Amino acid sequence: MIRPAFALLLVASSVLFISDADAAWKAGVAKTKITPETPMAMSGYGGRDNPADGKLTDLWAKVAVLEDASGNRGVIITLDLVGIDRTLSQAICHSLHEKYGLERAQIAICTSHTHTGPVVGRNLGPLHYLILPPEQQALIDEYAAVLHAKVVAVVGDALADVRPSQLSWGTGHATFAVNRRENKPYDKAREWRTAGKLKGPIDHDVPVLAIHGESNATGEAGALRGVVFGYACHSTTLAFTQWSGDYPGYAQIELEQLHPGCVAMFWAGCGADQNPLPRSTVELAQHYGRRLADAVDFVLLTSELLPLSDGLTTKYTEVDLALGELPTKEQIETDTKSTNRYVVARAKMLLEEIADGRPLSPTYPYPVQTWRIGSDIQFVTLGGEVVVDYAVRLKAELSGTKTWVAGYANDVMAYIPSRRVLTEGGYEGGGAMVYYGLPTVWSPEVENSIVAEVHNQLTPQK
């Protein structure tokens, strides 16, 4: 339902006009359901003992293809999933290359990090796959294969939909994300918010990329065909056993209802240490979704929406990101006797790797991807659960709100702490590494290594 306030805005809002210089873009959009058809294990929390027993909202794979006047293409894939592991990500990208000729740098796979979606392949292996019974592991493997096929197919649908379009951008604002490391206990969040006492770094920007249809003879843009937006906050409002896109899912539903025919796509920002607080009810998930949709819609319906000039450059590199001191085989063997089943699962996995002739690596092939969209936008996509410090730093060092920083992209292999968070320790600083299966914490140089590669990719070549 379109709310009365938005009905007035739809009538009163300014109309986007595009100059000839900005009219060279083409774009295509498509979406497909990826809700599991069979009850299976859910991802994100270790305390669940049963598979999903219902559906609150469907889960979706959505695609936007951008093409500039020179034929350079970029494919943004958004998934209502907790994450994606390196093996599945590589397999999907290989299929997209084989079928459509897309290079790795042209493909950005972004996830919403909803904690009410299915286990995805080996993502968070020690937390889920490795401790589940064989019948649940088989369902996970089957779902990964189905997901792979559906993503490849929906990219084909979006490529077939490519047509002349108008691209524009803007920045909204939503304030429900709270730094969860700095504001404990969580049940005090409402009291502290009201009193203005919330602490810690945050990123409340809502980047918006709008795709309108081809302009008419007077330069007025056509109907809204797609909108891609991001926000830096964990998708952890809900923790029950029903499929749900959490607040990002509700935001996408809201926008698609407000703009019939539009495909709304969400990417998670650097929200590894950000939570929606308070949380835990469906009503709150819906509320946060409406607030995020309102932030996007305000940009769409006002002069905050700015045309994007022609030009698309895509880059992708895997950095050998250094880990800290590796455990010895004896230390790993000791972990197999732990009373913590997740520590045991990781230890057994690492010992199997060693037995197979794969010694523990001191580095991880970490994905860093950047796109320049027009002359304004720098779209940075980083792997893993990235803490907010990265967005704050990169925006300060690059182009402010013109620099969009996504986490949870291409390969979600671990939490990615800044040097500050790594030094402080805690869950995001190192405790969560066991659930992803990496053998130890990151090196203190992890932040500078990632930021340096972002700068390297975005620095104009002489």
ZIWO-V428139 format. One record per residue. N is the residue number from 1. SS is DSSP state (H for helix, E for strand, - for the rest). PHI is phi in whole degrees, 0 to 359 (* if undefined). D_LAST is the distance of its C-alpha to the last C-alpha in Angstrom with 2 decimals. Layout:
# ZIWO-V428139
n->N ss->SS phi->PHI d_last->D_LAST
n->N ss->SS phi->PHI d_last->D_LAST
This chain:
# ZIWO-V428139
n->1 ss->- phi->* d_last->52.50
n->2 ss->- phi->275 d_last->50.66
n->3 ss->- phi->287 d_last->51.70
n->4 ss->H phi->306 d_last->53.26
n->5 ss->H phi->299 d_last->50.57
n->6 ss->H phi->285 d_last->47.91
n->7 ss->H phi->299 d_last->50.22
n->8 ss->H phi->294 d_last->50.28
n->9 ss->H phi->297 d_last->46.53
n->10 ss->H phi->299 d_last->46.16
n->11 ss->H phi->283 d_last->48.35
n->12 ss->H phi->270 d_last->46.95
n->13 ss->- phi->292 d_last->43.22
n->14 ss->- phi->287 d_last->40.79
n->15 ss->- phi->259 d_last->39.46
n->16 ss->- phi->285 d_last->35.79
n->17 ss->E phi->245 d_last->34.75
n->18 ss->- phi->241 d_last->31.60
n->19 ss->- phi->280 d_last->30.09
n->20 ss->H phi->302 d_last->29.34
n->21 ss->H phi->293 d_last->25.58
n->22 ss->H phi->256 d_last->25.92
n->23 ss->- phi->259 d_last->28.31
n->24 ss->- phi->269 d_last->26.15
n->25 ss->- phi->286 d_last->26.45
n->26 ss->E phi->234 d_last->28.83
n->27 ss->E phi->205 d_last->30.24
n->28 ss->E phi->220 d_last->33.04
n->29 ss->E phi->225 d_last->35.03
n->30 ss->E phi->195 d_last->37.81
n->31 ss->E phi->209 d_last->39.79
n->32 ss->E phi->210 d_last->42.42
n->33 ss->E phi->288 d_last->44.83
n->34 ss->- phi->233 d_last->44.33
n->35 ss->- phi->297 d_last->47.38
n->36 ss->- phi->302 d_last->49.25
n->37 ss->- phi->269 d_last->52.48
n->38 ss->- phi->238 d_last->54.25
n->39 ss->- phi->305 d_last->54.87
n->40 ss->- phi->211 d_last->52.53
n->41 ss->- phi->296 d_last->51.09
n->42 ss->E phi->260 d_last->48.96
n->43 ss->- phi->247 d_last->45.85
n->44 ss->- phi->115 d_last->44.77
n->45 ss->- phi->234 d_last->47.99
n->46 ss->- phi->273 d_last->50.00
n->47 ss->- phi->276 d_last->53.34
n->48 ss->- phi->283 d_last->53.92
n->49 ss->- phi->252 d_last->56.56
n->50 ss->- phi->239 d_last->56.98
n->51 ss->- phi->289 d_last->54.83
n->52 ss->- phi->302 d_last->54.06
n->53 ss->- phi->236 d_last->57.28
n->54 ss->E phi->176 d_last->56.13
n->55 ss->E phi->223 d_last->53.41
n->56 ss->- phi->270 d_last->52.51
n->57 ss->- phi->220 d_last->49.55
n->58 ss->- phi->287 d_last->47.83
n->59 ss->- phi->254 d_last->44.47
n->60 ss->E phi->225 d_last->41.75
n->61 ss->E phi->253 d_last->38.67
n->62 ss->E phi->230 d_last->36.61
n->63 ss->E phi->222 d_last->33.58
n->64 ss->E phi->235 d_last->31.21
n->65 ss->E phi->256 d_last->29.01
n->66 ss->E phi->250 d_last->26.20
n->67 ss->E phi->221 d_last->24.86
n->68 ss->- phi->272 d_last->22.51
n->69 ss->- phi->295 d_last->23.02
n->70 ss->- phi->270 d_last->20.93
n->71 ss->- phi->88 d_last->23.13
n->72 ss->- phi->291 d_last->20.80
n->73 ss->E phi->241 d_last->23.31
n->74 ss->E phi->226 d_last->23.78
n->75 ss->E phi->240 d_last->27.21
n->76 ss->E phi->262 d_last->28.48
n->77 ss->E phi->247 d_last->31.71
n->78 ss->E phi->246 d_last->33.89
n->79 ss->E phi->233 d_last->36.95
n->80 ss->- phi->280 d_last->39.93
n->81 ss->- phi->219 d_last->40.08
n->82 ss->- phi->293 d_last->39.89
n->83 ss->- phi->173 d_last->36.92
n->84 ss->- phi->216 d_last->35.91
n->85 ss->- phi->270 d_last->35.73
n->86 ss->H phi->300 d_last->33.19
n->87 ss->H phi->298 d_last->35.63
n->88 ss->H phi->291 d_last->36.38
n->89 ss->H phi->300 d_last->32.81
n->90 ss->H phi->297 d_last->31.69
n->91 ss->H phi->296 d_last->34.72
n->92 ss->H phi->297 d_last->34.03
n->93 ss->H phi->295 d_last->30.40
n->94 ss->H phi->297 d_last->31.67
n->95 ss->H phi->296 d_last->34.25
n->96 ss->H phi->294 d_last->31.82
n->97 ss->H phi->291 d_last->29.72
n->98 ss->H phi->296 d_last->32.91
n->99 ss->H phi->272 d_last->34.44
n->100 ss->H phi->237 d_last->31.66
n->101 ss->- phi->75 d_last->28.66
n->102 ss->- phi->281 d_last->26.62
n->103 ss->- phi->275 d_last->23.89
n->104 ss->H phi->302 d_last->23.93
n->105 ss->H phi->294 d_last->20.86
n->106 ss->H phi->276 d_last->22.69
n->107 ss->E phi->244 d_last->25.76
n->108 ss->E phi->244 d_last->26.37
n->109 ss->E phi->257 d_last->29.92
n->110 ss->E phi->249 d_last->31.12
n->111 ss->E phi->239 d_last->34.62
n->112 ss->- phi->274 d_last->36.86
n->113 ss->- phi->67 d_last->38.46
n->114 ss->E phi->298 d_last->41.93
n->115 ss->- phi->265 d_last->44.64
n->116 ss->- phi->237 d_last->47.13
n->117 ss->- phi->238 d_last->45.57
n->118 ss->E phi->280 d_last->46.24
n->119 ss->- phi->296 d_last->45.16
n->120 ss->- phi->245 d_last->42.12
n->121 ss->- phi->55 d_last->42.15
n->122 ss->- phi->264 d_last->41.71
n->123 ss->- phi->301 d_last->39.86
n->124 ss->- phi->56 d_last->41.75
n->125 ss->- phi->308 d_last->43.79
n->126 ss->- phi->295 d_last->46.02
n->127 ss->- phi->279 d_last->46.80
n->128 ss->- phi->231 d_last->47.88
n->129 ss->H phi->307 d_last->47.78
n->130 ss->H phi->289 d_last->48.98
n->131 ss->H phi->252 d_last->52.02
n->132 ss->- phi->271 d_last->53.12
n->133 ss->- phi->291 d_last->55.96
n->134 ss->H phi->306 d_last->55.25
n->135 ss->H phi->293 d_last->56.16
n->136 ss->H phi->285 d_last->53.54
n->137 ss->H phi->299 d_last->50.91
n->138 ss->H phi->296 d_last->51.77
n->139 ss->H phi->294 d_last->51.25
n->140 ss->H phi->295 d_last->47.82
n->141 ss->H phi->298 d_last->46.82
n->142 ss->H phi->295 d_last->48.23
n->143 ss->H phi->297 d_last->46.39
n->144 ss->H phi->300 d_last->43.02
n->145 ss->H phi->293 d_last->43.71
n->146 ss->H phi->294 d_last->44.74
n->147 ss->H phi->301 d_last->41.71
n->148 ss->H phi->307 d_last->39.42
n->149 ss->H phi->296 d_last->41.18
n->150 ss->H phi->293 d_last->41.22
n->151 ss->H phi->296 d_last->37.50
n->152 ss->H phi->299 d_last->36.71
n->153 ss->H phi->293 d_last->39.27
n->154 ss->H phi->288 d_last->38.14
n->155 ss->H phi->297 d_last->34.51
n->156 ss->H phi->300 d_last->36.11
n->157 ss->H phi->297 d_last->38.03
n->158 ss->H phi->292 d_last->34.97
n->159 ss->H phi->297 d_last->33.19
n->160 ss->H phi->291 d_last->36.39
n->161 ss->- phi->270 d_last->36.33
n->162 ss->- phi->300 d_last->32.92
n->163 ss->E phi->204 d_last->33.55
n->164 ss->E phi->305 d_last->32.10
n->165 ss->E phi->214 d_last->31.70
n->166 ss->E phi->246 d_last->30.52
n->167 ss->E phi->252 d_last->28.29
n->168 ss->E phi->213 d_last->28.54
n->169 ss->E phi->216 d_last->28.15
n->170 ss->E phi->192 d_last->29.87
n->171 ss->E phi->226 d_last->30.97
n->172 ss->E phi->261 d_last->34.56
n->173 ss->E phi->211 d_last->36.42
n->174 ss->- phi->222 d_last->38.94
n->175 ss->- phi->244 d_last->40.68
n->176 ss->- phi->275 d_last->42.68
n->177 ss->E phi->286 d_last->40.33
n->178 ss->E phi->232 d_last->41.64
n->179 ss->E phi->292 d_last->40.25
n->180 ss->- phi->283 d_last->42.74
n->181 ss->- phi->284 d_last->42.21
n->182 ss->- phi->259 d_last->43.12
n->183 ss->- phi->230 d_last->45.95
n->184 ss->- phi->235 d_last->48.80
n->185 ss->- phi->289 d_last->51.37
n->186 ss->H phi->298 d_last->49.92
n->187 ss->H phi->289 d_last->53.21
n->188 ss->H phi->269 d_last->52.68
n->189 ss->H phi->302 d_last->49.54
n->190 ss->H phi->296 d_last->51.49
n->191 ss->H phi->297 d_last->53.39
n->192 ss->H phi->292 d_last->50.32
n->193 ss->H phi->298 d_last->48.35
n->194 ss->H phi->298 d_last->51.28
n->195 ss->H phi->275 d_last->51.57
n->196 ss->- phi->70 d_last->47.87
n->197 ss->- phi->254 d_last->47.69
n->198 ss->- phi->298 d_last->44.97
n->199 ss->- phi->238 d_last->42.54
n->200 ss->- phi->91 d_last->39.16
n->201 ss->- phi->294 d_last->35.62
n->202 ss->- phi->218 d_last->35.40
n->203 ss->- phi->219 d_last->33.04
n->204 ss->- phi->263 d_last->35.09
n->205 ss->E phi->290 d_last->32.36
n->206 ss->E phi->235 d_last->32.89
n->207 ss->E phi->295 d_last->29.72
n->208 ss->E phi->227 d_last->30.82
n->209 ss->E phi->244 d_last->29.29
n->210 ss->E phi->254 d_last->31.81
n->211 ss->E phi->241 d_last->32.22
n->212 ss->E phi->255 d_last->34.60
n->213 ss->E phi->292 d_last->36.09
n->214 ss->- phi->302 d_last->35.26
n->215 ss->- phi->288 d_last->36.08
n->216 ss->- phi->273 d_last->39.24
n->217 ss->- phi->297 d_last->39.83
n->218 ss->- phi->267 d_last->39.65
n->219 ss->- phi->91 d_last->36.31
n->220 ss->E phi->284 d_last->37.97
n->221 ss->- phi->294 d_last->36.34
n->222 ss->- phi->283 d_last->38.50
n->223 ss->- phi->295 d_last->39.98
n->224 ss->E phi->291 d_last->38.05
n->225 ss->E phi->261 d_last->37.31
n->226 ss->E phi->203 d_last->35.36
n->227 ss->E phi->218 d_last->34.19
n->228 ss->E phi->246 d_last->31.99
n->229 ss->E phi->216 d_last->32.39
n->230 ss->E phi->223 d_last->32.12
n->231 ss->E phi->200 d_last->33.95
n->232 ss->- phi->263 d_last->33.94
n->233 ss->- phi->197 d_last->37.51
n->234 ss->- phi->303 d_last->39.49
n->235 ss->E phi->268 d_last->41.51
n->236 ss->- phi->230 d_last->44.67
n->237 ss->- phi->294 d_last->47.10
n->238 ss->- phi->247 d_last->49.32
n->239 ss->- phi->217 d_last->50.71
n->240 ss->- phi->268 d_last->53.50
n->241 ss->- phi->248 d_last->53.94
n->242 ss->E phi->237 d_last->53.06
n->243 ss->E phi->299 d_last->49.86
n->244 ss->- phi->196 d_last->47.78
n->245 ss->- phi->276 d_last->44.27
n->246 ss->H phi->57 d_last->45.19
n->247 ss->H phi->299 d_last->43.86
n->248 ss->H phi->297 d_last->40.66
n->249 ss->H phi->297 d_last->43.03
n->250 ss->H phi->294 d_last->45.20
n->251 ss->H phi->298 d_last->42.28
n->252 ss->H phi->294 d_last->41.22
n->253 ss->H phi->300 d_last->44.87
n->254 ss->H phi->300 d_last->45.28
n->255 ss->H phi->294 d_last->42.29
n->256 ss->H phi->288 d_last->43.38
n->257 ss->H phi->285 d_last->46.86
n->258 ss->H phi->291 d_last->45.64
n->259 ss->- phi->231 d_last->43.52
n->260 ss->- phi->306 d_last->45.41
n->261 ss->- phi->91 d_last->43.31
n->262 ss->- phi->270 d_last->40.20
n->263 ss->E phi->259 d_last->38.64
n->264 ss->E phi->262 d_last->37.79
n->265 ss->E phi->230 d_last->35.40
n->266 ss->E phi->247 d_last->34.96
n->267 ss->E phi->238 d_last->32.38
n->268 ss->E phi->278 d_last->33.17
n->269 ss->E phi->276 d_last->30.96
n->270 ss->- phi->276 d_last->30.94
n->271 ss->- phi->250 d_last->34.72
n->272 ss->- phi->299 d_last->35.87
n->273 ss->- phi->247 d_last->37.77
n->274 ss->E phi->240 d_last->38.75
n->275 ss->E phi->234 d_last->42.04
n->276 ss->E phi->283 d_last->43.87
n->277 ss->- phi->229 d_last->46.81
n->278 ss->- phi->290 d_last->49.68
n->279 ss->- phi->208 d_last->49.73
n->280 ss->- phi->93 d_last->51.95
n->281 ss->- phi->232 d_last->53.48
n->282 ss->H phi->298 d_last->52.73
n->283 ss->H phi->299 d_last->53.27
n->284 ss->H phi->291 d_last->50.49
n->285 ss->H phi->300 d_last->48.07
n->286 ss->H phi->296 d_last->48.98
n->287 ss->H phi->298 d_last->48.69
n->288 ss->H phi->296 d_last->45.19
n->289 ss->H phi->299 d_last->44.19
n->290 ss->H phi->296 d_last->45.55
n->291 ss->H phi->296 d_last->43.77
n->292 ss->H phi->292 d_last->40.40
n->293 ss->H phi->298 d_last->41.20
n->294 ss->H phi->300 d_last->42.27
n->295 ss->H phi->298 d_last->38.96
n->296 ss->H phi->292 d_last->37.13
n->297 ss->H phi->293 d_last->39.73
n->298 ss->H phi->299 d_last->39.55
n->299 ss->H phi->294 d_last->35.89
n->300 ss->H phi->296 d_last->36.85
n->301 ss->- phi->258 d_last->39.74
n->302 ss->- phi->229 d_last->38.36
n->303 ss->- phi->287 d_last->35.78
n->304 ss->- phi->293 d_last->33.61
n->305 ss->- phi->276 d_last->32.17
n->306 ss->E phi->244 d_last->29.07
n->307 ss->E phi->297 d_last->27.64
n->308 ss->- phi->261 d_last->24.32
n->309 ss->- phi->289 d_last->22.01
n->310 ss->- phi->290 d_last->20.96
n->311 ss->- phi->126 d_last->18.13
n->312 ss->E phi->219 d_last->18.11
n->313 ss->E phi->235 d_last->15.57
n->314 ss->E phi->239 d_last->17.35
n->315 ss->E phi->223 d_last->16.51
n->316 ss->E phi->210 d_last->19.16
n->317 ss->E phi->217 d_last->19.56
n->318 ss->E phi->252 d_last->22.75
n->319 ss->E phi->274 d_last->22.60
n->320 ss->E phi->283 d_last->25.41
n->321 ss->E phi->278 d_last->26.89
n->322 ss->E phi->283 d_last->29.44
n->323 ss->E phi->267 d_last->33.07
n->324 ss->- phi->285 d_last->35.61
n->325 ss->- phi->297 d_last->38.45
n->326 ss->- phi->282 d_last->39.84
n->327 ss->- phi->286 d_last->43.58
n->328 ss->- phi->280 d_last->45.85
n->329 ss->H phi->298 d_last->47.85
n->330 ss->H phi->294 d_last->50.91
n->331 ss->H phi->295 d_last->49.41
n->332 ss->H phi->294 d_last->48.54
n->333 ss->H phi->298 d_last->52.07
n->334 ss->H phi->296 d_last->53.44
n->335 ss->H phi->296 d_last->51.52
n->336 ss->- phi->293 d_last->53.46
n->337 ss->- phi->260 d_last->56.51
n->338 ss->- phi->295 d_last->55.07
n->339 ss->- phi->276 d_last->56.97
n->340 ss->- phi->268 d_last->53.69
n->341 ss->H phi->295 d_last->53.35
n->342 ss->H phi->284 d_last->49.58
n->343 ss->H phi->298 d_last->49.18
n->344 ss->H phi->297 d_last->51.48
n->345 ss->H phi->298 d_last->49.54
n->346 ss->H phi->295 d_last->46.25
n->347 ss->H phi->299 d_last->48.00
n->348 ss->H phi->296 d_last->49.57
n->349 ss->H phi->297 d_last->46.28
n->350 ss->H phi->293 d_last->44.58
n->351 ss->H phi->294 d_last->47.58
n->352 ss->H phi->296 d_last->47.48
n->353 ss->H phi->298 d_last->43.85
n->354 ss->H phi->296 d_last->44.85
n->355 ss->H phi->295 d_last->47.90
n->356 ss->- phi->278 d_last->45.82
n->357 ss->- phi->85 d_last->43.82
n->358 ss->- phi->245 d_last->40.79
n->359 ss->- phi->297 d_last->40.49
n->360 ss->- phi->300 d_last->38.98
n->361 ss->- phi->270 d_last->35.20
n->362 ss->- phi->282 d_last->33.73
n->363 ss->E phi->225 d_last->30.69
n->364 ss->E phi->231 d_last->30.20
n->365 ss->E phi->285 d_last->27.51
n->366 ss->E phi->270 d_last->26.34
n->367 ss->E phi->278 d_last->24.49
n->368 ss->E phi->236 d_last->21.50
n->369 ss->E phi->228 d_last->20.33
n->370 ss->E phi->224 d_last->18.19
n->371 ss->E phi->237 d_last->18.25
n->372 ss->E phi->259 d_last->16.67
n->373 ss->E phi->251 d_last->19.65
n->374 ss->- phi->67 d_last->19.15
n->375 ss->- phi->268 d_last->17.30
n->376 ss->- phi->252 d_last->19.54
n->377 ss->E phi->270 d_last->20.39
n->378 ss->E phi->248 d_last->18.77
n->379 ss->E phi->260 d_last->21.35
n->380 ss->E phi->255 d_last->21.42
n->381 ss->E phi->241 d_last->24.11
n->382 ss->E phi->241 d_last->25.43
n->383 ss->- phi->281 d_last->28.29
n->384 ss->- phi->80 d_last->31.58
n->385 ss->E phi->271 d_last->33.55
n->386 ss->E phi->268 d_last->31.02
n->387 ss->- phi->286 d_last->32.54
n->388 ss->- phi->294 d_last->31.76
n->389 ss->H phi->306 d_last->30.06
n->390 ss->H phi->294 d_last->26.81
n->391 ss->H phi->295 d_last->26.81
n->392 ss->H phi->300 d_last->27.81
n->393 ss->H phi->292 d_last->25.08
n->394 ss->H phi->295 d_last->22.18
n->395 ss->H phi->295 d_last->23.37
n->396 ss->H phi->293 d_last->23.65
n->397 ss->H phi->273 d_last->20.18
n->398 ss->- phi->248 d_last->18.40
n->399 ss->- phi->230 d_last->20.07
n->400 ss->H phi->60 d_last->23.79
n->401 ss->H phi->288 d_last->25.74
n->402 ss->H phi->276 d_last->22.71
n->403 ss->E phi->257 d_last->21.85
n->404 ss->E phi->256 d_last->24.37
n->405 ss->E phi->239 d_last->25.14
n->406 ss->E phi->263 d_last->27.50
n->407 ss->- phi->254 d_last->29.36
n->408 ss->- phi->55 d_last->31.85
n->409 ss->E phi->240 d_last->29.37
n->410 ss->- phi->71 d_last->29.05
n->411 ss->- phi->196 d_last->31.13
n->412 ss->- phi->257 d_last->33.48
n->413 ss->- phi->257 d_last->34.33
n->414 ss->- phi->178 d_last->35.31
n->415 ss->E phi->289 d_last->34.98
n->416 ss->E phi->242 d_last->31.66
n->417 ss->- phi->280 d_last->32.67
n->418 ss->- phi->286 d_last->30.63
n->419 ss->H phi->299 d_last->31.37
n->420 ss->H phi->300 d_last->33.97
n->421 ss->H phi->293 d_last->35.74
n->422 ss->H phi->299 d_last->35.61
n->423 ss->H phi->293 d_last->37.27
n->424 ss->H phi->290 d_last->39.83
n->425 ss->- phi->80 d_last->40.69
n->426 ss->H phi->84 d_last->42.82
n->427 ss->H phi->300 d_last->42.37
n->428 ss->H phi->290 d_last->38.67
n->429 ss->H phi->281 d_last->37.97
n->430 ss->H phi->177 d_last->39.53
n->431 ss->H phi->300 d_last->42.88
n->432 ss->- phi->281 d_last->41.56
n->433 ss->H phi->300 d_last->39.95
n->434 ss->H phi->299 d_last->43.30
n->435 ss->H phi->287 d_last->43.41
n->436 ss->H phi->266 d_last->40.19
n->437 ss->- phi->97 d_last->41.18
n->438 ss->- phi->287 d_last->38.50
n->439 ss->- phi->285 d_last->40.31
n->440 ss->- phi->198 d_last->39.35
n->441 ss->- phi->279 d_last->37.28
n->442 ss->E phi->281 d_last->33.53
n->443 ss->- phi->290 d_last->32.12
n->444 ss->- phi->299 d_last->31.50
n->445 ss->- phi->271 d_last->27.76
n->446 ss->H phi->301 d_last->27.51
n->447 ss->H phi->297 d_last->26.17
n->448 ss->H phi->295 d_last->23.36
n->449 ss->H phi->295 d_last->22.35
n->450 ss->H phi->291 d_last->22.16
n->451 ss->H phi->297 d_last->20.45
n->452 ss->H phi->299 d_last->17.75
n->453 ss->H phi->292 d_last->17.04
n->454 ss->H phi->300 d_last->17.01
n->455 ss->H phi->299 d_last->14.40
n->456 ss->H phi->301 d_last->12.30
n->457 ss->H phi->289 d_last->12.71
n->458 ss->H phi->268 d_last->12.17
n->459 ss->- phi->285 d_last->9.09
n->460 ss->- phi->303 d_last->6.39
n->461 ss->- phi->280 d_last->3.79
n->462 ss->- phi->273 d_last->0.00
